[in-house]
Amino acid sequence: MSTKEKVCRTCRRFVKGTVCPACNQANFSRTWKGIIFVKDPANSEVAQYLGITNKGKYSLWVK
């Protein structure tokens, strides 16, 4: 786990730019735990439970 990566506090997606491509927010944290890679959010029970609707790399917990 690299705490240098930033995660969007709104949707928990890992972000490299200045604005989250999933929710268009700029509220980030570098304090997070757990990673989930979502390839097919429509058929993933975990993605549905977490409210994830787009493909991508997400954190399970964000401070």
N, C-alpha and C positions, 0 to 999 in steps of 0.2 A: 504494500500500500504506500503510495506516495502522497503525503499531505501537501505537496506543492501544487497539485492539480486543484483547480477550482471547480466548485459545484454550484449550480443554480439553487438557491434556497426555495424558489417557488415550485419547480418541477423535479428537482434532484438530478438533473442531467449534467454530465461533465461538459465543461465549456472551455474552449481555447481562445475565443475572441472576447469582445467587450460587451456583447449582447447575446443572450441565450437564443439559439435558433428555434427552439421548440415553443417558448412562451413569450419571447421578445422582452424579457426583463433583464435588468442589470444588477440584480441583488445576489452576490456570490459569497461563498464561504470556502475556506480552506480546511475546515474542520468537519470531517465526514468519516463514516464507517461503512464497510461492506460495498461490494460492487455486484451489479447484475447487468448482463448483456442481454438486451431484448432484440430478437430477430423477427418475431412474429407476434406483436402485441395482441392481436385479435384471438389467437389460440393459446396464449400463455396465461395460466391461472395466476401465476405470481404477478405478471404485469397487470392483470385485471384487478387483483387485490390491492396493488400499489397505485392504481389509477393511471398507469402508463399507457399512452395511446400511440406513441411513435417509436420507431426503431432507435436504438442507441445504447450508450453506456450510461448507467445510472447508479447513484449511491442509494443504499438502503436507509441511511440515517444522515441527516445534515444538521449541524448546530446553527 
